[in-house]
Amino acid sequence: GPIPVDLLTLKDLRNYSDYLKTEGFHDNTRRRRILTVRRFFEYLTRRGKLDVDLGKRIPVPYKVEKVPSVIDAELLKQRIRVLPNQTLLQTRNRVLLMTLAETGCLVSEVAKLRFDQWDFDRAELEVLGKSPRRIPVSQALLAEVAELRERSPGSFLFLGFNRFGPMTATPMTPRGVEMLVKAHAEQIAGRELTPRTIRHSVVVAWARQGIEQRRIRDLLGLKTDYAFRAYAPLLKTGD
């Protein structure tokens, strides 16, 4: 029957880890389950239910990073630049897609961008939030931003729209950004496309241009180099 948690031994926990492997669970699945056990034991120890935290002594499998899906970043930008911009909505969409393709920003960061975050003198975008940083941008993108500013009735770059037109004080939601990318995917990429794919593509493009990993990490707002493990096969083979 079930063993009371305070009677479990390190051998029992390691047997559980071996059981997961014997049952054929993938490395990442085993990792998630073992980390859950470790957090549970940490909680029990912190609350005084256990004297010793055995959970932290269970080996945790390394996370297997899936090779990111990427596309040619320059080709992507070329196709975005020829999208129509006759209406305010079209201009908003084009500038948003160009911003993603140049900066590699997260959806949550792009959705709330304001015009005062663009430094036209230094040709930089100031990203606020959890990972504040400044990202160099092209004059072409700055020109598009300036045109959007002339036509936009609000302080946010990417206003939400309803059937009556732009909502002057309401920016797009992150979900709205994702749906916009999906709607333009076939036109600009000829395939399914997500903001995450665009971000990966920007990272690979920067690396192939010779930008150092530490600098790329800073541009992305990352705290460690861990995420770069997934890009290694792409940067090694050039695929």
JOJOQUI-V302346 format. One record per residue. N is the residue number from 0. RES is the residue in three letters. PHI is phi as a letter, one per 20 degrees, with the letter a starting at -180 (999 if undefined). OMEGA is omega in whole degrees, -180 to 180 (* if undefined). Layout:
((N & RES & PHI & OMEGA) (N & RES & PHI & OMEGA))
//
This chain:
((0 & GLY & 999 & 180) (1 & PRO & f & 178) (2 & ILE & e & 176) (3 & PRO & g & -172) (4 & VAL & f & -179) (5 & ASP & f & 177) (6 & LEU & d & 178) (7 & LEU & f & 178) (8 & THR & d & 177) (9 & LEU & f & 178) (10 & LYS & f & 178) (11 & ASP & f & -178) (12 & LEU & f & 178) (13 & ARG & f & 175) (14 & ASN & f & 177) (15 & TYR & f & 178) (16 & SER & f & 178) (17 & ASP & f & 179) (18 & TYR & f & 180) (19 & LEU & f & 179) (20 & LYS & f & 180) (21 & THR & f & -180) (22 & GLU & f & 175) (23 & GLY & n & 177) (24 & PHE & f & 178) (25 & HIS & f & -177) (26 & ASP & g & -177) (27 & ASN & f & 177) (28 & THR & f & 178) (29 & ARG & f & 179) (30 & ARG & g & -179) (31 & ARG & f & -177) (32 & ARG & f & 180) (33 & ILE & f & 177) (34 & LEU & f & 176) (35 & THR & f & 177) (36 & VAL & f & -179) (37 & ARG & f & 179) (38 & ARG & f & 179) (39 & PHE & f & 179) (40 & PHE & f & 177) (41 & GLU & f & 179) (42 & TYR & f & -179) (43 & LEU & f & 179) (44 & THR & f & 180) (45 & ARG & f & 180) (46 & ARG & e & 178) (47 & GLY & n & 179) (48 & LYS & f & 178) (49 & LEU & c & 179) (50 & ASP & e & -176) (51 & VAL & c & 178) (52 & ASP & e & 179) (53 & LEU & f & -175) (54 & GLY & g & -176) (55 & LYS & f & 179) (56 & ARG & e & 176) (57 & ILE & e & 177) (58 & PRO & f & 179) (59 & VAL & d & 178) (60 & PRO & f & 174) (61 & TYR & f & 177) (62 & LYS & f & 178) (63 & VAL & e & -177) (64 & GLU & e & 176) (65 & LYS & f & 179) (66 & VAL & f & -176) (67 & PRO & f & 173) (68 & SER & e & -179) (69 & VAL & c & 174) (70 & ILE & c & 179) (71 & ASP & f & -174) (72 & ALA & f & -179) (73 & GLU & f & 177) (74 & LEU & f & 178) (75 & LEU & g & -179) (76 & LYS & f & 178) (77 & GLN & f & -179) (78 & ARG & f & 177) (79 & ILE & f & -176) (80 & ARG & f & -179) (81 & VAL & e & 175) (82 & LEU & f & -179) (83 & PRO & f & 176) (84 & ASN & b & -180) (85 & GLN & f & -178) (86 & THR & d & 178) (87 & LEU & f & 180) (88 & LEU & f & 179) (89 & GLN & f & 179) (90 & THR & f & 177) (91 & ARG & g & -177) (92 & ASN & f & -178) (93 & ARG & f & 180) (94 & VAL & f & 179) (95 & LEU & f & -180) (96 & LEU & f & 178) (97 & MET & f & 179) (98 & THR & f & 177) (99 & LEU & f & -175) (100 & ALA & f & 179) (101 & GLU & e & -170) (102 & THR & d & -176) (103 & GLY & m & -179) (104 & CYS & f & 175) (105 & LEU & f & 179) (106 & VAL & g & -179) (107 & SER & f & 179) (108 & GLU & f & -178) (109 & VAL & f & -174) (110 & ALA & g & -174) (111 & LYS & d & -179) (112 & LEU & f & 177) (113 & ARG & d & -179) (114 & PHE & f & -178) (115 & ASP & f & 176) (116 & GLN & e & -179) (117 & TRP & e & 179) (118 & ASP & e & -176) (119 & PHE & f & 180) (120 & ASP & f & -178) (121 & ARG & e & -179) (122 & ALA & l & -179) (123 & GLU & c & 172) (124 & LEU & d & 177) (125 & GLU & e & 179) (126 & VAL & e & -179) (127 & LEU & d & 177) (128 & GLY & o & -176) (129 & LYS & f & -176) (130 & SER & c & -179) (131 & PRO & f & -178) (132 & ARG & a & 177) (133 & ARG & c & -176) (134 & ILE & d & 176) (135 & PRO & f & 178) (136 & VAL & c & -177) (137 & SER & f & 175) (138 & GLN & f & 179) (139 & ALA & f & 178) (140 & LEU & f & 178) (141 & LEU & f & 178) (142 & ALA & f & 178) (143 & GLU & f & 179) (144 & VAL & f & 179) (145 & ALA & f & 178) (146 & GLU & f & 179) (147 & LEU & f & 179) (148 & ARG & f & 179) (149 & GLU & f & -173) (150 & ARG & e & -173) (151 & SER & e & 180) (152 & PRO & e & -176) (153 & GLY & c & -180) (154 & SER & e & 175) (155 & PHE & e & 178) (156 & LEU & f & -169) (157 & PHE & d & -178) (158 & LEU & f & 171) (159 & GLY & f & 179) (160 & PHE & c & 168) (161 & ASN & c & -175) (162 & ARG & f & 179) (163 & PHE & e & -180) (164 & GLY & p & -177) (165 & PRO & f & 174) (166 & MET & e & -165) (167 & THR & f & -178) (168 & ALA & d & -175) (169 & THR & c & 178) (170 & PRO & f & 174) (171 & MET & f & 173) (172 & THR & e & 174) (173 & PRO & g & 179) (174 & ARG & f & 177) (175 & GLY & f & 178) (176 & VAL & f & 179) (177 & GLU & f & -179) (178 & MET & f & 178) (179 & LEU & f & 179) (180 & VAL & f & -180) (181 & LYS & f & -178) (182 & ALA & f & -178) (183 & HIS & e & -171) (184 & ALA & g & -176) (185 & GLU & f & -177) (186 & GLN & f & -174) (187 & ILE & d & -178) (188 & ALA & c & -179) (189 & GLY & m & -176) (190 & ARG & a & 174) (191 & GLU & f & -175) (192 & LEU & b & 176) (193 & THR & c & 175) (194 & PRO & g & 179) (195 & ARG & f & 177) (196 & THR & f & 178) (197 & ILE & f & 179) (198 & ARG & f & 178) (199 & HIS & g & -178) (200 & SER & f & 178) (201 & VAL & f & -180) (202 & VAL & f & -179) (203 & VAL & f & 179) (204 & ALA & f & 178) (205 & TRP & f & -178) (206 & ALA & f & -179) (207 & ARG & f & 175) (208 & GLN & e & 178) (209 & GLY & n & 178) (210 & ILE & f & -177) (211 & GLU & f & -177) (212 & GLN & g & 180) (213 & ARG & f & 179) (214 & ARG & f & 178) (215 & ILE & f & 178) (216 & ARG & g & 179) (217 & ASP & f & 180) (218 & LEU & f & 180) (219 & LEU & e & -178) (220 & GLY & m & 180) (221 & LEU & e & -178) (222 & LYS & e & -178) (223 & THR & c & 179) (224 & ASP & e & -172) (225 & TYR & g & -175) (226 & ALA & f & -176) (227 & PHE & f & 178) (228 & ARG & g & -177) (229 & ALA & f & -176) (230 & TYR & e & -174) (231 & ALA & g & -180) (232 & PRO & f & -179) (233 & LEU & f & -177) (234 & LEU & f & 179) (235 & LYS & f & -175) (236 & THR & e & -177) (237 & GLY & m & -180) (238 & ASP & f & *))
//
